[in-house]
Amino acid sequence: MSPREGPSRPKFGRIDPYCLMAVLPVLLVAGILGALVNVALGLGCAVFAGLILLFDSWANRPARAPREPEPEAPARAPRPAQGRPPRPADRGPARRPGPPPPRQQQGQRPVRQAPRGAPYR
């Protein structure tokens, strides 16, 4: 059975009270624009406020009634891992060696590393 089949979902739901915090200022601006500037501009803002309410009501529509659960498929045994066996959980990640030492070219002095704690020059 597809999700589109079964009982229909209502088109609109309750309006969120916090939505009015966006709609009421837009209606106030629509009234001021309609009275002082242009009636068509005020009506356009009022229609925008109505669209905000319409979208909020659509977004808050109730969910569909839950359908009866489908019978579960029998559980299958997990397949063995391919390739190398898994590492034991008590071991940490594999340690990788650091970069190789710099190669000494012919005629150059060997590169020495400063002892630990020595000041940087």
C-alpha positions as a Markdown table, in Angstrom:
| # | Residue | x | y | z |
|---|---|---|---|---|
| 1 | Met | 0.0 | 0.0 | 0.0 |
| 2 | Ser | 1.5 | 3.3 | -1.0 |
| 3 | Pro | 1.5 | 6.4 | 1.3 |
| 4 | Arg | -1.1 | 8.1 | -1.0 |
| 5 | Glu | -3.6 | 5.4 | -0.3 |
| 6 | Gly | -5.7 | 5.2 | 2.8 |
| 7 | Pro | -7.4 | 8.0 | 4.8 |
| 8 | Ser | -6.9 | 11.5 | 3.5 |
| 9 | Arg | -4.9 | 14.0 | 5.5 |
| 10 | Pro | -6.5 | 17.4 | 6.4 |
| 11 | Lys | -5.3 | 20.2 | 4.2 |
| 12 | Phe | -4.9 | 22.8 | 7.0 |
| 13 | Gly | -4.3 | 22.7 | 10.8 |
| 14 | Arg | -4.2 | 25.2 | 13.7 |
| 15 | Ile | -2.3 | 28.5 | 13.4 |
| 16 | Asp | 0.7 | 28.8 | 15.6 |
| 17 | Pro | 0.3 | 31.7 | 18.0 |
| 18 | Tyr | 3.9 | 32.7 | 17.4 |
| 19 | Cys | 3.1 | 33.2 | 13.7 |
| 20 | Leu | 1.0 | 36.2 | 14.7 |
| 21 | Met | 4.3 | 37.8 | 15.8 |
| 22 | Ala | 5.2 | 38.0 | 12.1 |
| 23 | Val | 1.7 | 38.6 | 10.7 |
| 24 | Leu | 0.5 | 41.5 | 12.9 |
| 25 | Pro | 3.4 | 43.9 | 12.1 |
| 26 | Val | 3.0 | 43.2 | 8.4 |
| 27 | Leu | -0.8 | 44.0 | 8.8 |
| 28 | Leu | 0.1 | 47.2 | 10.6 |
| 29 | Val | 2.5 | 48.2 | 7.8 |
| 30 | Ala | -0.2 | 47.3 | 5.2 |
| 31 | Gly | -2.7 | 49.5 | 7.0 |
| 32 | Ile | -0.3 | 52.5 | 7.1 |
| 33 | Leu | 0.8 | 52.0 | 3.5 |
| 34 | Gly | -2.9 | 51.6 | 2.4 |
| 35 | Ala | -3.9 | 54.8 | 4.2 |
| 36 | Leu | -1.0 | 57.1 | 3.5 |
| 37 | Val | 0.8 | 55.9 | 0.3 |
| 38 | Asn | -1.1 | 53.6 | -2.0 |
| 39 | Val | -4.2 | 51.4 | -1.5 |
| 40 | Ala | -2.9 | 48.7 | -3.9 |
| 41 | Leu | 0.4 | 48.6 | -2.0 |
| 42 | Gly | -1.4 | 48.2 | 1.3 |
| 43 | Leu | -3.6 | 45.4 | -0.1 |
| 44 | Gly | -0.4 | 43.6 | -1.4 |
| 45 | Cys | 1.1 | 43.6 | 2.0 |
| 46 | Ala | -2.2 | 42.4 | 3.5 |
| 47 | Val | -2.2 | 39.5 | 1.0 |
| 48 | Phe | 1.4 | 38.7 | 1.9 |
| 49 | Ala | 0.3 | 38.5 | 5.6 |
| 50 | Gly | -2.5 | 36.2 | 4.6 |
| 51 | Leu | -0.1 | 33.9 | 2.7 |
| 52 | Ile | 2.1 | 33.7 | 5.8 |
| 53 | Leu | -1.0 | 32.5 | 7.8 |
| 54 | Leu | -2.0 | 30.1 | 5.1 |
| 55 | Phe | 1.5 | 28.6 | 5.0 |
| 56 | Asp | 1.7 | 28.3 | 8.8 |
| 57 | Ser | -1.7 | 26.5 | 8.9 |
| 58 | Trp | -0.6 | 24.1 | 6.1 |
| 59 | Ala | 2.7 | 23.4 | 7.9 |
| 60 | Asn | 0.9 | 22.6 | 11.1 |
| 61 | Arg | -1.7 | 20.2 | 9.6 |
| 62 | Pro | -2.2 | 17.0 | 11.6 |
| 63 | Ala | -0.3 | 13.9 | 10.7 |
| 64 | Arg | -2.0 | 10.9 | 9.1 |
| 65 | Ala | -3.4 | 8.2 | 11.3 |
| 66 | Pro | -0.8 | 5.5 | 11.8 |
| 67 | Arg | -1.3 | 2.5 | 9.6 |
| 68 | Glu | -1.3 | -1.1 | 10.8 |
| 69 | Pro | 2.3 | -2.3 | 10.9 |
| 70 | Glu | 3.5 | -4.6 | 8.1 |
| 71 | Pro | 4.6 | -8.1 | 9.2 |
| 72 | Glu | 8.3 | -8.2 | 9.8 |
| 73 | Ala | 10.6 | -10.2 | 7.6 |
| 74 | Pro | 12.4 | -13.1 | 9.2 |
| 75 | Ala | 15.8 | -12.0 | 10.6 |
| 76 | Arg | 18.8 | -13.2 | 8.6 |
| 77 | Ala | 22.1 | -14.2 | 10.1 |
| 78 | Pro | 24.9 | -11.7 | 9.5 |
| 79 | Arg | 27.3 | -12.6 | 6.7 |
| 80 | Pro | 31.0 | -13.1 | 7.7 |
| 81 | Ala | 33.3 | -10.3 | 6.8 |
| 82 | Gln | 35.2 | -10.6 | 3.6 |
| 83 | Gly | 39.0 | -10.2 | 3.6 |
| 84 | Arg | 41.1 | -9.9 | 6.8 |
| 85 | Pro | 39.5 | -10.7 | 10.2 |
| 86 | Pro | 38.4 | -7.8 | 12.4 |
| 87 | Arg | 40.8 | -6.4 | 14.9 |
| 88 | Pro | 40.1 | -7.1 | 18.6 |
| 89 | Ala | 38.2 | -4.3 | 20.3 |
| 90 | Asp | 40.8 | -3.9 | 23.1 |
| 91 | Arg | 43.6 | -2.9 | 20.7 |
| 92 | Gly | 43.9 | 0.7 | 19.6 |
| 93 | Pro | 44.4 | 2.0 | 16.1 |
| 94 | Ala | 47.4 | 0.7 | 14.2 |
| 95 | Arg | 50.5 | 2.9 | 14.7 |
| 96 | Arg | 52.2 | 4.1 | 11.6 |
| 97 | Pro | 55.9 | 5.0 | 11.5 |
| 98 | Gly | 57.0 | 8.7 | 11.2 |
| 99 | Pro | 58.5 | 10.2 | 8.1 |
| 100 | Pro | 61.9 | 8.8 | 7.0 |
| 101 | Pro | 65.0 | 10.8 | 8.0 |
| 102 | Pro | 66.3 | 13.3 | 5.4 |
| 103 | Arg | 68.7 | 11.9 | 2.9 |
| 104 | Gln | 72.2 | 13.1 | 3.1 |
| 105 | Gln | 73.7 | 14.3 | -0.2 |
| 106 | Gln | 77.3 | 13.7 | -1.1 |
| 107 | Gly | 79.6 | 16.4 | 0.2 |
| 108 | Gln | 77.2 | 17.7 | 2.9 |
| 109 | Arg | 77.5 | 17.5 | 6.6 |
| 110 | Pro | 75.0 | 15.1 | 8.3 |
| 111 | Val | 71.8 | 16.7 | 9.6 |
| 112 | Arg | 71.6 | 16.5 | 13.4 |
| 113 | Gln | 68.5 | 16.8 | 15.5 |
| 114 | Ala | 68.5 | 19.0 | 18.6 |
| 115 | Pro | 68.2 | 17.2 | 21.9 |
| 116 | Arg | 64.8 | 17.3 | 23.6 |
| 117 | Gly | 64.3 | 20.5 | 25.6 |
| 118 | Ala | 67.1 | 22.4 | 23.7 |
| 119 | Pro | 66.3 | 26.1 | 22.9 |
| 120 | Tyr | 65.4 | 26.9 | 19.4 |
| 121 | Arg | 67.9 | 29.0 | 17.4 |
